[in-house]
């Protein structure tokens, strides 16, 4: 029952991740309330899973990874290379993905970040002229909505986790 509740918490994070990605893409802002809600959903999911498995390793690894990511990215925010919302979202990401799936998240993040960079640098690959103009604006401003690939990587990680749990039943 606790494993099922943990999966429900993860599934509740999916629409929130879409909201975060869309908000970052359109306004280059990630709301603190969205990050806090994502933190609560991720931590609750990990807590429920830890209680079900009677093992705190996944939760501990996730918390340590989140703290390390925050400490590593904070200087880049001070240098204005990364937005504050991106730093906070990356710090929360391990708690959503879980320590056991950090490698899956990291690989997905790498792929989605490369795709985002390719689209921003080559907007002519996109079909819509308005969309192309918006991406060209992002390129001129030297702004990349990094919350989009983070949210996409978390989304994919959660979908894979839920699919694996459903396959094991």
N, C-alpha and C positions, 0 to 999 in steps of 0.2 A: 504494500500500500504506500509506503514512504517513497519507493522508487517511482511509482506512478505519479505521486504528487511532485516529485523532483522534475519529472519530465513535463508536467503541466506548467511548472514555473518556467522552464526553458522555452516551451511553446508560447507562453505569454510574452516572452522577450522578442519574438519575431516581429510582430507589428511595431513594437517600439523601435527596433533596429531600422525598419523601413522609414519610420518617422524621423529618426536621427539622420539617416542618409539623405533623405529629401530636404530636410531643413538645412543641413550643411551644404548641400549642392546649390540650393536656391539663395541662401542668405549668408553663407560662410560662417554660420554660428551653430554651436551645439549647446542647447539649453542645459543648465545645471540640473534642472528638475528631471530631464530625461536621463542624464547620466546617473543621478541618484536613484531613480526608479530602476534602472538597469542594474545598478549595484545591488539593490535590495533583492531583485529577482534572482540574480546570479548567486548571491550569498545564501539566499534561502534554498535554492536548488542544491547547492553544495552541502549545506547543513543537513538537509533531508537525506541526501545520498550518504553522507557520513554516518548519520544515525542508522540508516538501513544496513550499511556495510560494516558498521562498528570499526571504521578506520578513518582517521583524521588526516591522512597523508595528502589526499587530493585537495582538501580545503587549505591545508597549511602551505602546500606548494603553490597554489593559486594566489594566496595572500602575499607570499614572499615575492613571487613573480610580478604581481601588481605593484608592490612597493619598489622593486628594482626598476621596473619600467618607468615609474613616475620619477624616480631619482635620476635616471639616465636622460629622460626627455626634458626635465625641468630647465636645464641650462639652455637647451635649444629654444624654449619659450622665452627665456630671458634675452636671447639674441634675436628674437622675433623671426625665427626660422620656422616655428611650428606654433599653431594656435593653442590657446589654453584649453579649449574644448577637446582638441585632439589629444593633448597630454592626459587630460582626465579620462577620456574614453579609452585610451590605451592602458591606463592604470586599472581600469575596471574590466577590461577585456579578459584577463586571465581568470577572473572570478566568474565570468559568464561561460567561458570555454571549458574551464576546469583544468587542473594541473595535468591530468592524464592526456588531454587532447591539445596541449600547447603546441606541439609540433604540427598537427593538422592546421591549427589556427595560423601559425607562422607561415607555413607554406601557402595557404590560401591568401593570406595577407600579401605575401610577396607577389603572387600572380595578379591579384586585384590592383595592387599599387602600380605594377608595371603596365597593366591595361589602362589605368587612369592616366598615368604619365604619357602613354602613347596617344590617348585621345586628346589630352590637353596640348600636346606638341604637334599633332596632326589632325586638326579639326575637319579637314576636307574628307576624312574617312567617314564622317557622319552624314546621314541622309538629309536632315532637315536644315534649311538655311538659317532659321531662327536659333536652332540648337547650336549650329556651327558658329553663329555670331556670339552666342553666350560663352562658348568655350574659348573663342578667340579673345573675348573680354577677360576671361580668367587668366589666359596666357599673358596678355598685356599687363595685367595687374600683378603678375607673378604670384598668383594665389592658386593653390591646389586644394580642393576640398578633401583633405585626407580622411575625414570622417566617413566618407563614402566607401573606400576600400576596407576600412576597419569594420564598418557595419556589415558589409557584404561577406567578409571573411568570417565574422561571428555568425552570421545567418547560415552560411554553408556548414560551419562546424556544428551548429545546433541541429540542423537537418540531418547531418550524418550521424550524430549521437542518437537522435530519436529513432532513425531508421535502424541503427544497430540494436537498440533496446527492443524495438518491435520485432526484429528478426530473431532475437533470442527467446521471445515468449513462445 
